Amino acid sequence: MNIDRLTIEPPELRKLLLCGSTDAVMLYLYLRVGNSQQSAAGELRMSQSQVNCAAALLRQLGLTADTKPVIHPGERPSYTEDDVLKAMDSDSDFRSLYGEVQRLLGKVLNTEELKILLGFTRYLGLSADVISVLVCYCKERNRQRGSSRNPSLRTIEKEAYAWAEQGIDTLEEAAAFIQHRNLRNSRLQKLMDTIQIRGRNLTPGEERYAQSWLDMGFDMDAIAMAYERTCLNTGGLSWAYMNKILTRWHEAGLHTADAVRTGDRKPTTPNGAAGELGEREIAAIRRLMQEG
């Protein structure tokens, strides 16, 4: 493939620009012009670990054709107390893992919790290092949500299977996932500040709206403009109304404040700006907000 004719579709380009990893961008371009990942470390002057992490991030973003075998939901095995006792007696690695997880969670694990831990190693095939990273990730997520309590093994188990379903089973995959999730959370927090939501977390529905706007590639100034227009037209934050504005801008290819100022010049109609809600629709939204 000739690099002079390399074409990157807008959705892929947005993912690259927002992924927060120079290594991932370099590897993506390197692979797109016909090179193999095996030669990337030497030619891109990256360590093998950097290449592995970058490749993991590209896979998780859906930017490579690479697929890994994943665990399918509903296939969980059932371990017995005898299985746990045998593992504790004969498997020094499992005993070490048991001690490390107890230390991280600040508690003694009971038999049921040890069965869960055994599933992480025997069924999911996770190494002790990956499990430690998983536990630390779940602890930090609890802290970010405002809880001072450590997560339960059941909560960690749900996340472990979520990782397995995405093919996250190595340190590189885990590092790429956490890097991407931290960047995502940071951008969500900036968006919340922009639309003046403070002192609480987003509801699942609100988060879906917010994340979709970020995935569309809007900068914060454009989101601020949509928020201001929403408040002026509806008297407050209406997620559905703001989503209509941003979706129209996205379809028109307007993702920055400057682009909106120069490109959003459509003629108005008696009911309001073209592509936006009219007076009757705004009134209906206001009634719904008052009833809620």
Summary of the structure (lengths in Angstrom):
residues: 292
radius of gyration: 23.9
end to end distance: 56.7
largest distance: 79.1
contacts: 809
relative contact order: 0.08
helix: 67%
strand: 1%
